[in-house]
């Protein structure tokens, strides 16, 4: 599969999940409002859900896994072929999750719950997309074996960054 096709599919997954999460948030808000009328819920319940989503470390976990996988693929190109299907699936699912978190973040922000999750989801999505483009441009798979020391430095930087983002992202 061509890199451009992967990018289009990932962008599509991102947009679809973002839209679904955005609509889901409003649907949940409507149901919570109806539940409040029946005294089955409180206004704070929706705020608590927004807080839980905003404090989730899902974004950091996704980014950490991507960085570690990229480090392994860059350091050991011979195992890239077996990893390619897994990595493609990880990009599809990962961008779907980032899209969903972006959609939730947008809805949460509009409800006055803060913009943290939205801004971080957009930031991480842009960083991953930019990183993907840079790696594809400067380390094409067909020539990866000839990139000696530079390849190892990049792989080491990604390897070190992955747990740091997970722990302190």
C-alpha positions in Angstrom: 0.0 0.0 0.0 1.3 3.4 -0.9 2.1 6.0 1.8 -0.4 8.4 0.3 -3.1 5.7 0.6 -2.2 5.1 4.2 -2.4 8.8 4.9 -5.8 9.1 3.3 -7.2 6.1 5.2 -5.8 7.4 8.5 -7.2 10.9 7.9 -10.5 9.3 7.0 -10.5 7.3 10.2 -9.6 10.4 12.2 -12.4 12.4 10.7 -15.1 9.7 11.1 -14.2 9.0 14.7 -14.0 12.7 15.6 -17.4 13.3 14.1 -18.9 10.3 15.9 -17.4 11.3 19.2 -18.6 14.8 18.8 -22.2 13.7 18.1 -22.0 11.1 20.9 -21.1 13.8 23.4 -24.2 15.8 22.5 -26.3 12.7 22.5 -25.0 11.9 26.0 -25.6 15.5 27.1 -29.2 15.2 26.0 -29.7 11.9 27.8 -28.1 13.3 30.9 -30.4 16.3 30.7 -33.4 14.0 30.4 -32.1 11.9 33.3 -31.8 15.1 35.4 -35.5 15.9 34.8 -36.3 12.4 36.2 -33.9 12.9 39.0 -31.7 10.0 37.8 -28.6 12.2 37.2 -27.0 15.5 38.1 -25.4 18.2 36.0 -22.1 17.3 37.6 -22.2 13.8 36.1 -21.5 15.1 32.6 -18.8 17.3 34.0 -17.2 14.3 35.8 -17.2 12.3 32.6 -15.5 15.2 30.8 -12.9 15.4 33.6 -12.2 11.7 33.4 -11.7 11.9 29.6 -9.5 14.9 29.9 -7.3 13.3 32.6 -7.0 10.0 30.6 -3.5 8.9 29.6 -4.8 7.3 26.4 -3.2 9.9 24.2 0.2 9.4 25.9 -0.1 5.6 25.6 -0.9 5.8 21.9 2.0 8.1 21.2 4.4 6.0 23.3 3.5 2.8 21.5 3.9 4.5 18.1 7.3 5.9 19.0 8.6 2.6 20.2 7.3 0.7 17.2 8.9 3.4 14.9 12.2 3.0 16.8 12.2 -0.7 16.3 11.3 -0.5 12.6 14.0 2.1 12.0 16.7 0.3 13.9 15.9 -3.1 12.5 14.5 -2.7 9.0 14.5 -6.5 8.4 11.6 -6.9 10.8 9.7 -4.0 9.1 7.9 -6.3 6.7 6.4 -8.4 9.4 5.6 -5.3 11.4 4.0 -3.5 8.4 0.6 -5.0 8.8 0.5 -4.5 12.5 1.8 -1.0 12.1 -0.8 -0.2 9.5 -3.5 -1.5 11.8 -2.0 0.5 14.7 -2.1 3.7 12.6 -5.8 3.1 11.6 -6.9 2.4 15.1 -4.6 5.0 16.6 -5.8 7.8 14.4 -9.4 6.6 15.0 -8.8 7.0 18.7 -7.0 10.3 18.3 -10.0 11.4 16.2 -12.4 10.3 18.8 -10.5 12.1 21.5 -10.4 15.2 19.3 -14.2 15.0 18.8 -14.8 14.6 22.5 -12.3 17.4 23.3 -14.1 19.7 21.0 -17.5 18.9 22.5 -16.1 19.1 26.0 -14.6 22.5 25.2 -17.8 23.8 23.8 -19.6 22.7 27.0 -17.1 24.7 29.1 -15.1 21.7 30.3 -11.8 23.0 29.1 -9.8 22.6 25.9 -6.9 20.4 27.2 -7.9 17.1 25.6 -8.8 18.8 22.3 -5.5 20.7 22.0 -3.3 17.7 23.0 -5.2 15.4 20.6 -4.6 17.9 17.7 -1.0 18.4 18.7 -0.2 14.7 18.9 -2.0 14.0 15.7 0.0 16.7 13.9 3.3 15.5 15.4 2.6 11.9 14.4 1.6 12.9 10.8 4.6 15.1 10.5 6.9 12.4 11.9 5.4 9.9 9.5 6.0 12.2 6.5 9.6 12.9 7.6 10.5 9.3 8.2 9.0 8.3 4.8 10.9 11.1 3.1 14.3 10.8 4.7 14.3 7.0 5.5 12.5 5.3 2.6 12.1 1.6 3.1 14.0 0.7 0.0 17.1 2.5 1.2 16.8 2.1 4.9 19.8 -0.3 5.2 22.2 2.3 3.9 21.4 4.9 6.6 24.0 3.8 9.1 24.6 6.0 12.1 21.7 8.5 11.4 19.2 5.7 11.5 20.5 4.5 14.8 20.4 8.0 16.3 16.8 8.5 15.3 15.8 5.1 16.5 17.5 5.7 19.9 15.8 9.1 20.3 12.4 7.6 19.6 13.2 4.7 21.9 14.1 7.1 24.8 11.2 9.4 24.1 8.5 6.7 24.2 8.5 5.9 27.9 9.1 9.6 28.8 5.9 10.6 27.0 4.0 7.7 28.7 5.3 8.7 32.2 5.2 12.5 31.9 3.3 13.4 28.8 
